[in-house]
Amino acid sequence: MTVDAEPLGTAYEPGDVVDFLSRAGIDPDAVWFDDPTALEWRGGGPDVWAL
């Protein structure tokens, strides 16, 4: 996951995205996982998680 061009790591589950957003100072409750203006998904989407 990248926030403002800073790589934070790979999200393997929704909780990882929430953690990364929080660490970046972004309120995860203000971000909808299915909002394409907020999140750009690569290799899946909000309902697809690779193990």
N, CA, C, O and CB atoms as a CASP TS submission, in Angstrom:
PFRMAT TS
TARGET T0000
AUTHOR 0000-0000-0000
METHOD Language model
MODEL 1
PARENT N/A
ATOM      1  N   MET     1       0.849  -1.158   0.000  1.00  0.00           N
ATOM      2  CA  MET     1       0.000   0.000   0.000  1.00  0.00           C
ATOM      3  C   MET     1       0.900   1.227   0.000  1.00  0.00           C
ATOM      4  O   MET     1       1.937   1.252   0.663  1.00  0.00           O
ATOM      5  CB  MET     1      -0.969  -0.006   1.214  1.00  0.00           C
ATOM      6  N   THR     2       0.494   2.237  -0.746  1.00  0.00           N
ATOM      7  CA  THR     2       1.231   3.490  -0.850  1.00  0.00           C
ATOM      8  C   THR     2       0.289   4.640  -0.494  1.00  0.00           C
ATOM      9  O   THR     2      -0.846   4.703  -0.967  1.00  0.00           O
ATOM     10  CB  THR     2       1.830   3.675  -2.284  1.00  0.00           C
ATOM     11  N   VAL     3       0.777   5.532   0.336  1.00  0.00           N
ATOM     12  CA  VAL     3       0.014   6.732   0.688  1.00  0.00           C
ATOM     13  C   VAL     3       0.886   7.937   0.383  1.00  0.00           C
ATOM     14  O   VAL     3       1.993   8.060   0.906  1.00  0.00           O
ATOM     15  CB  VAL     3      -0.430   6.719   2.198  1.00  0.00           C
ATOM     16  N   ASP     4       0.385   8.825  -0.465  1.00  0.00           N
ATOM     17  CA  ASP     4       1.139  10.013  -0.872  1.00  0.00           C
ATOM     18  C   ASP     4       2.546   9.652  -1.342  1.00  0.00           C
ATOM     19  O   ASP     4       3.524  10.279  -0.935  1.00  0.00           O
ATOM     20  CB  ASP     4       1.217  11.010   0.282  1.00  0.00           C
ATOM     21  N   ALA     5       2.640   8.634  -2.203  1.00  0.00           N
ATOM     22  CA  ALA     5       3.883   8.156  -2.810  1.00  0.00           C
ATOM     23  C   ALA     5       4.845   7.504  -1.820  1.00  0.00           C
ATOM     24  O   ALA     5       5.983   7.205  -2.184  1.00  0.00           O
ATOM     25  CB  ALA     5       4.575   9.295  -3.487  1.00  0.00           C
ATOM     26  N   GLU     6       4.423   7.279  -0.595  1.00  0.00           N
ATOM     27  CA  GLU     6       5.271   6.602   0.391  1.00  0.00           C
ATOM     28  C   GLU     6       4.802   5.155   0.546  1.00  0.00           C
ATOM     29  O   GLU     6       3.677   4.917   0.987  1.00  0.00           O
ATOM     30  CB  GLU     6       5.236   7.347   1.767  1.00  0.00           C
ATOM     31  N   PRO     7       5.647   4.190   0.190  1.00  0.00           N
ATOM     32  CA  PRO     7       5.250   2.793   0.348  1.00  0.00           C
ATOM     33  C   PRO     7       5.164   2.412   1.822  1.00  0.00           C
ATOM     34  O   PRO     7       6.081   2.676   2.600  1.00  0.00           O
ATOM     35  CB  PRO     7       6.235   1.872  -0.378  1.00  0.00           C
ATOM     36  N   LEU     8       4.044   1.784   2.192  1.00  0.00           N
ATOM     37  CA  LEU     8       3.833   1.395   3.588  1.00  0.00           C
ATOM     38  C   LEU     8       3.894  -0.106   3.788  1.00  0.00           C
ATOM     39  O   LEU     8       4.167  -0.567   4.896  1.00  0.00           O
ATOM     40  CB  LEU     8       2.504   1.911   4.075  1.00  0.00           C
ATOM     41  N   GLY     9       3.647  -0.875   2.744  1.00  0.00           N
ATOM     42  CA  GLY     9       3.663  -2.323   2.854  1.00  0.00           C
ATOM     43  C   GLY     9       2.561  -2.932   2.023  1.00  0.00           C
ATOM     44  O   GLY     9       1.864  -2.241   1.280  1.00  0.00           O
ATOM     45  N   THR    10       2.412  -4.245   2.160  1.00  0.00           N
ATOM     46  CA  THR    10       1.395  -4.984   1.433  1.00  0.00           C
ATOM     47  C   THR    10       0.240  -5.315   2.365  1.00  0.00           C
ATOM     48  O   THR    10       0.441  -5.818   3.470  1.00  0.00           O
ATOM     49  CB  THR    10       1.983  -6.266   0.817  1.00  0.00           C
ATOM     50  N   ALA    11      -0.959  -5.031   1.910  1.00  0.00           N
ATOM     51  CA  ALA    11      -2.158  -5.350   2.691  1.00  0.00           C
ATOM     52  C   ALA    11      -2.635  -6.740   2.294  1.00  0.00           C
ATOM     53  O   ALA    11      -2.907  -7.002   1.123  1.00  0.00           O
ATOM     54  CB  ALA    11      -3.287  -4.285   2.467  1.00  0.00           C
ATOM     55  N   TYR    12      -2.736  -7.627   3.276  1.00  0.00           N
ATOM     56  CA  TYR    12      -3.189  -8.992   3.040  1.00  0.00           C
ATOM     57  C   TYR    12      -4.623  -9.222   3.503  1.00  0.00           C
ATOM     58  O   TYR    12      -5.213 -10.270   3.240  1.00  0.00           O
ATOM     59  CB  TYR    12      -2.271  -9.964   3.736  1.00  0.00           C
ATOM     60  N   GLU    13      -5.173  -8.231   4.194  1.00  0.00           N
ATOM     61  CA  GLU    13      -6.549  -8.313   4.670  1.00  0.00           C
ATOM     62  C   GLU    13      -7.040  -6.896   4.947  1.00  0.00           C
ATOM     63  O   GLU    13      -6.227  -5.978   5.045  1.00  0.00           O
ATOM     64  CB  GLU    13      -6.658  -9.212   5.951  1.00  0.00           C
ATOM     65  N   PRO    14      -8.348  -6.698   5.075  1.00  0.00           N
ATOM     66  CA  PRO    14      -8.877  -5.351   5.300  1.00  0.00           C
ATOM     67  C   PRO    14      -8.266  -4.655   6.522  1.00  0.00           C
ATOM     68  O   PRO    14      -8.080  -3.438   6.512  1.00  0.00           O
ATOM     69  CB  PRO    14     -10.377  -5.418   5.460  1.00  0.00           C
ATOM     70  N   GLY    15      -7.957  -5.409   7.556  1.00  0.00           N
ATOM     71  CA  GLY    15      -7.366  -4.807   8.752  1.00  0.00           C
ATOM     72  C   GLY    15      -6.021  -4.156   8.476  1.00  0.00           C
ATOM     73  O   GLY    15      -5.657  -3.172   9.120  1.00  0.00           O
ATOM     74  N   ASP    16      -5.281  -4.707   7.514  1.00  0.00           N
ATOM     75  CA  ASP    16      -3.998  -4.102   7.139  1.00  0.00           C
ATOM     76  C   ASP    16      -4.212  -2.722   6.527  1.00  0.00           C
ATOM     77  O   ASP    16      -3.464  -1.787   6.814  1.00  0.00           O
ATOM     78  CB  ASP    16      -3.239  -5.009   6.150  1.00  0.00           C
ATOM     79  N   VAL    17      -5.235  -2.596   5.685  1.00  0.00           N
ATOM     80  CA  VAL    17      -5.536  -1.298   5.068  1.00  0.00           C
ATOM     81  C   VAL    17      -5.887  -0.287   6.148  1.00  0.00           C
ATOM     82  O   VAL    17      -5.411   0.848   6.118  1.00  0.00           O
ATOM     83  CB  VAL    17      -6.698  -1.423   4.044  1.00  0.00           C
ATOM     84  N   VAL    18      -6.710  -0.689   7.092  1.00  0.00           N
ATOM     85  CA  VAL    18      -7.097   0.193   8.198  1.00  0.00           C
ATOM     86  C   VAL    18      -5.860   0.618   8.982  1.00  0.00           C
ATOM     87  O   VAL    18      -5.715   1.791   9.325  1.00  0.00           O
ATOM     88  CB  VAL    18      -8.115  -0.509   9.134  1.00  0.00           C
ATOM     89  N   ASP    19      -4.973  -0.325   9.267  1.00  0.00           N
ATOM     90  CA  ASP    19      -3.753  -0.024  10.018  1.00  0.00           C
ATOM     91  C   ASP    19      -2.870   0.958   9.260  1.00  0.00           C
ATOM     92  O   ASP    19      -2.379   1.926   9.841  1.00  0.00           O
ATOM     93  CB  ASP    19      -2.974  -1.308  10.311  1.00  0.00           C
ATOM     94  N   PHE    20      -2.663   0.715   7.962  1.00  0.00           N
ATOM     95  CA  PHE    20      -1.831   1.607   7.165  1.00  0.00           C
ATOM     96  C   PHE    20      -2.416   3.012   7.101  1.00  0.00           C
ATOM     97  O   PHE    20      -1.687   3.997   7.222  1.00  0.00           O
ATOM     98  CB  PHE    20      -1.661   1.052   5.762  1.00  0.00           C
ATOM     99  N   LEU    21      -3.722   3.109   6.913  1.00  0.00           N
ATOM    100  CA  LEU    21      -4.361   4.429   6.882  1.00  0.00           C
ATOM    101  C   LEU    21      -4.168   5.157   8.207  1.00  0.00           C
ATOM    102  O   LEU    21      -3.852   6.346   8.229  1.00  0.00           O
ATOM    103  CB  LEU    21      -5.862   4.295   6.568  1.00  0.00           C
ATOM    104  N   SER    22      -4.356   4.445   9.298  1.00  0.00           N
ATOM    105  CA  SER    22      -4.191   5.050  10.625  1.00  0.00           C
ATOM    106  C   SER    22      -2.772   5.545  10.824  1.00  0.00           C
ATOM    107  O   SER    22      -2.560   6.655  11.310  1.00  0.00           O
ATOM    108  CB  SER    22      -4.553   4.048  11.725  1.00  0.00           C
ATOM    109  N   ARG    23      -1.792   4.721  10.448  1.00  0.00           N
ATOM    110  CA  ARG    23      -0.392   5.121  10.615  1.00  0.00           C
ATOM    111  C   ARG    23      -0.030   6.309   9.736  1.00  0.00           C
ATOM    112  O   ARG    23       0.889   7.064  10.052  1.00  0.00           O
ATOM    113  CB  ARG    23       0.528   3.953  10.299  1.00  0.00           C
ATOM    114  N   ALA    24      -0.755   6.475   8.627  1.00  0.00           N
ATOM    115  CA  ALA    24      -0.508   7.605   7.734  1.00  0.00           C
ATOM    116  C   ALA    24      -1.265   8.856   8.180  1.00  0.00           C
ATOM    117  O   ALA    24      -1.188   9.899   7.530  1.00  0.00           O
ATOM    118  CB  ALA    24      -0.904   7.242   6.307  1.00  0.00           C
ATOM    119  N   GLY    25      -2.001   8.747   9.298  1.00  0.00           N
ATOM    120  CA  GLY    25      -2.728   9.904   9.809  1.00  0.00           C
ATOM    121  C   GLY    25      -4.070  10.126   9.139  1.00  0.00           C
ATOM    122  O   GLY    25      -4.634  11.218   9.218  1.00  0.00           O
ATOM    123  N   ILE    26      -4.585   9.098   8.482  1.00  0.00           N
ATOM    124  CA  ILE    26      -5.867   9.183   7.794  1.00  0.00           C
ATOM    125  C   ILE    26      -6.901   8.409   8.602  1.00  0.00           C
ATOM    126  O   ILE    26      -6.657   7.268   8.995  1.00  0.00           O
ATOM    127  CB  ILE    26      -5.766   8.632   6.338  1.00  0.00           C
ATOM    128  N   ASP    27      -8.039   9.017   8.849  1.00  0.00           N
ATOM    129  CA  ASP    27      -9.115   8.357   9.594  1.00  0.00           C
ATOM    130  C   ASP    27      -9.703   7.253   8.720  1.00  0.00           C
ATOM    131  O   ASP    27     -10.363   7.550   7.724  1.00  0.00           O
ATOM    132  CB  ASP    27     -10.222   9.382  10.024  1.00  0.00           C
ATOM    133  N   PRO    28      -9.479   5.981   9.071  1.00  0.00           N
ATOM    134  CA  PRO    28      -9.997   4.899   8.229  1.00  0.00           C
ATOM    135  C   PRO    28     -11.516   4.873   8.133  1.00  0.00           C
ATOM    136  O   PRO    28     -12.060   4.328   7.173  1.00  0.00           O
ATOM    137  CB  PRO    28      -9.519   3.582   8.752  1.00  0.00           C
ATOM    138  N   ASP    29     -12.206   5.450   9.105  1.00  0.00           N
ATOM    139  CA  ASP    29     -13.661   5.496   9.051  1.00  0.00           C
ATOM    140  C   ASP    29     -14.160   6.473   7.993  1.00  0.00           C
ATOM    141  O   ASP    29     -15.332   6.439   7.617  1.00  0.00           O
ATOM    142  CB  ASP    29     -14.221   5.875  10.407  1.00  0.00           C
ATOM    143  N   ALA    30     -13.266   7.352   7.509  1.00  0.00           N
ATOM    144  CA  ALA    30     -13.648   8.336   6.503  1.00  0.00           C
ATOM    145  C   ALA    30     -13.371   7.836   5.087  1.00  0.00           C
ATOM    146  O   ALA    30     -13.642   8.544   4.117  1.00  0.00           O
ATOM    147  CB  ALA    30     -12.910   9.643   6.746  1.00  0.00           C
ATOM    148  N   VAL    31     -12.826   6.608   4.960  1.00  0.00           N
ATOM    149  CA  VAL    31     -12.482   6.058   3.650  1.00  0.00           C
ATOM    150  C   VAL    31     -13.342   4.831   3.375  1.00  0.00           C
ATOM    151  O   VAL    31     -13.369   3.886   4.163  1.00  0.00           O
ATOM    152  CB  VAL    31     -10.974   5.699   3.576  1.00  0.00           C
ATOM    153  N   TRP    32     -14.039   4.861   2.250  1.00  0.00           N
ATOM    154  CA  TRP    32     -14.842   3.717   1.820  1.00  0.00           C
ATOM    155  C   TRP    32     -13.975   2.855   0.917  1.00  0.00           C
ATOM    156  O   TRP    32     -13.402   3.359  -0.049  1.00  0.00           O
ATOM    157  CB  TRP    32     -16.153   4.172   1.083  1.00  0.00           C
ATOM    158  N   PHE    33     -13.870   1.574   1.211  1.00  0.00           N
ATOM    159  CA  PHE    33     -13.023   0.677   0.424  1.00  0.00           C
ATOM    160  C   PHE    33     -13.455   0.596  -1.032  1.00  0.00           C
ATOM    161  O   PHE    33     -12.627   0.305  -1.895  1.00  0.00           O
ATOM    162  CB  PHE    33     -13.033  -0.705   1.030  1.00  0.00           C
ATOM    163  N   ASP    34     -14.724   0.843  -1.332  1.00  0.00           N
ATOM    164  CA  ASP    34     -15.201   0.747  -2.711  1.00  0.00           C
ATOM    165  C   ASP    34     -15.245   2.099  -3.425  1.00  0.00           C
ATOM    166  O   ASP    34     -15.844   2.207  -4.495  1.00  0.00           O
ATOM    167  CB  ASP    34     -16.573   0.125  -2.730  1.00  0.00           C
ATOM    168  N   ASP    35     -14.621   3.132  -2.850  1.00  0.00           N
ATOM    169  CA  ASP    35     -14.583   4.460  -3.456  1.00  0.00           C
ATOM    170  C   ASP    35     -13.329   4.575  -4.323  1.00  0.00           C
ATOM    171  O   ASP    35     -12.225   4.677  -3.787  1.00  0.00           O
ATOM    172  CB  ASP    35     -14.609   5.576  -2.363  1.00  0.00           C
ATOM    173  N   PRO    36     -13.474   4.561  -5.656  1.00  0.00           N
ATOM    174  CA  PRO    36     -12.300   4.606  -6.525  1.00  0.00           C
ATOM    175  C   PRO    36     -11.541   5.928  -6.457  1.00  0.00           C
ATOM    176  O   PRO    36     -10.401   5.999  -6.916  1.00  0.00           O
ATOM    177  CB  PRO    36     -12.714   4.348  -7.941  1.00  0.00           C
ATOM    178  N   THR    37     -12.139   6.969  -5.901  1.00  0.00           N
ATOM    179  CA  THR    37     -11.412   8.231  -5.750  1.00  0.00           C
ATOM    180  C   THR    37     -10.536   8.224  -4.501  1.00  0.00           C
ATOM    181  O   THR    37      -9.657   9.073  -4.354  1.00  0.00           O
ATOM    182  CB  THR    37     -12.392   9.404  -5.694  1.00  0.00           C
ATOM    183  N   ALA    38     -10.775   7.266  -3.599  1.00  0.00           N
ATOM    184  CA  ALA    38      -9.995   7.193  -2.360  1.00  0.00           C
ATOM    185  C   ALA    38      -8.928   6.110  -2.421  1.00  0.00           C
ATOM    186  O   ALA    38      -7.824   6.294  -1.907  1.00  0.00           O
ATOM    187  CB  ALA    38     -10.914   6.938  -1.177  1.00  0.00           C
ATOM    188  N   LEU    39      -9.252   4.977  -3.049  1.00  0.00           N
ATOM    189  CA  LEU    39      -8.329   3.848  -3.094  1.00  0.00           C
ATOM    190  C   LEU    39      -8.222   3.316  -4.517  1.00  0.00           C
ATOM    191  O   LEU    39      -9.224   3.171  -5.216  1.00  0.00           O
ATOM    192  CB  LEU    39      -8.784   2.731  -2.135  1.00  0.00           C
ATOM    193  N   GLU    40      -7.007   3.033  -4.929  1.00  0.00           N
ATOM    194  CA  GLU    40      -6.772   2.382  -6.216  1.00  0.00           C
ATOM    195  C   GLU    40      -6.290   0.970  -5.914  1.00  0.00           C
ATOM    196  O   GLU    40      -5.237   0.780  -5.306  1.00  0.00           O
ATOM    197  CB  GLU    40      -5.724   3.178  -7.100  1.00  0.00           C
ATOM    198  N   TRP    41      -7.058  -0.004  -6.338  1.00  0.00           N
ATOM    199  CA  TRP    41      -6.739  -1.401  -6.058  1.00  0.00           C
ATOM    200  C   TRP    41      -5.902  -1.976  -7.182  1.00  0.00           C
ATOM    201  O   TRP    41      -6.138  -1.690  -8.356  1.00  0.00           O
ATOM    202  CB  TRP    41      -8.019  -2.228  -5.866  1.00  0.00           C
ATOM    203  N   ARG    42      -4.924  -2.788  -6.817  1.00  0.00           N
ATOM    204  CA  ARG    42      -4.090  -3.488  -7.792  1.00  0.00           C
ATOM    205  C   ARG    42      -4.065  -4.958  -7.423  1.00  0.00           C
ATOM    206  O   ARG    42      -3.787  -5.315  -6.278  1.00  0.00           O
ATOM    207  CB  ARG    42      -2.643  -2.898  -7.842  1.00  0.00           C
ATOM    208  N   GLY    43      -4.354  -5.801  -8.386  1.00  0.00           N
ATOM    209  CA  GLY    43      -4.341  -7.231  -8.135  1.00  0.00           C
ATOM    210  C   GLY    43      -5.574  -7.736  -7.416  1.00  0.00           C
ATOM    211  O   GLY    43      -5.545  -8.802  -6.801  1.00  0.00           O
ATOM    212  N   GLY    44      -6.645  -6.987  -7.488  1.00  0.00           N
ATOM    213  CA  GLY    44      -7.875  -7.397  -6.835  1.00  0.00           C
ATOM    214  C   GLY    44      -8.777  -6.218  -6.595  1.00  0.00           C
ATOM    215  O   GLY    44      -8.884  -5.323  -7.434  1.00  0.00           O
ATOM    216  N   GLY    45      -9.417  -6.213  -5.468  1.00  0.00           N
ATOM    217  CA  GLY    45     -10.321  -5.142  -5.103  1.00  0.00           C
ATOM    218  C   GLY    45     -10.721  -5.318  -3.661  1.00  0.00           C
ATOM    219  O   GLY    45     -10.168  -6.173  -2.969  1.00  0.00           O
ATOM    220  N   PRO    46     -11.660  -4.536  -3.192  1.00  0.00           N
ATOM    221  CA  PRO    46     -12.010  -4.583  -1.775  1.00  0.00           C
ATOM    222  C   PRO    46     -12.568  -5.927  -1.319  1.00  0.00           C
ATOM    223  O   PRO    46     -12.609  -6.206  -0.120  1.00  0.00           O
ATOM    224  CB  PRO    46     -13.004  -3.516  -1.476  1.00  0.00           C
ATOM    225  N   ASP    47     -12.996  -6.759  -2.263  1.00  0.00           N
ATOM    226  CA  ASP    47     -13.543  -8.078  -1.895  1.00  0.00           C
ATOM    227  C   ASP    47     -12.614  -9.225  -2.280  1.00  0.00           C
ATOM    228  O   ASP    47     -12.983 -10.390  -2.133  1.00  0.00           O
ATOM    229  CB  ASP    47     -14.897  -8.282  -2.557  1.00  0.00           C
ATOM    230  N   VAL    48     -11.403  -8.909  -2.776  1.00  0.00           N
ATOM    231  CA  VAL    48     -10.463  -9.928  -3.238  1.00  0.00           C
ATOM    232  C   VAL    48      -9.183  -9.810  -2.426  1.00  0.00           C
ATOM    233  O   VAL    48      -8.533  -8.765  -2.437  1.00  0.00           O
ATOM    234  CB  VAL    48     -10.171  -9.781  -4.764  1.00  0.00           C
ATOM    235  N   TRP    49      -8.822 -10.865  -1.727  1.00  0.00           N
ATOM    236  CA  TRP    49      -7.601 -10.873  -0.909  1.00  0.00           C
ATOM    237  C   TRP    49      -6.824 -12.142  -1.206  1.00  0.00           C
ATOM    238  O   TRP    49      -7.346 -13.247  -1.058  1.00  0.00           O
ATOM    239  CB  TRP    49      -7.934 -10.773   0.616  1.00  0.00           C
ATOM    240  N   ALA    50      -5.574 -11.982  -1.625  1.00  0.00           N
ATOM    241  CA  ALA    50      -4.719 -13.133  -1.889  1.00  0.00           C
ATOM    242  C   ALA    50      -4.014 -13.527  -0.604  1.00  0.00           C
ATOM    243  O   ALA    50      -3.629 -12.678   0.199  1.00  0.00           O
ATOM    244  CB  ALA    50      -3.691 -12.826  -3.009  1.00  0.00           C
ATOM    245  N   LEU    51      -3.856 -14.811  -0.426  1.00  0.00           N
ATOM    246  CA  LEU    51      -3.167 -15.315   0.770  1.00  0.00           C
ATOM    247  C   LEU    51      -1.730 -15.625   0.460  1.00  0.00           C
ATOM    248  O   LEU    51      -0.989 -16.059   1.341  1.00  0.00           O
ATOM    249  CB  LEU    51      -3.858 -16.559   1.320  1.00  0.00           C
TER
END
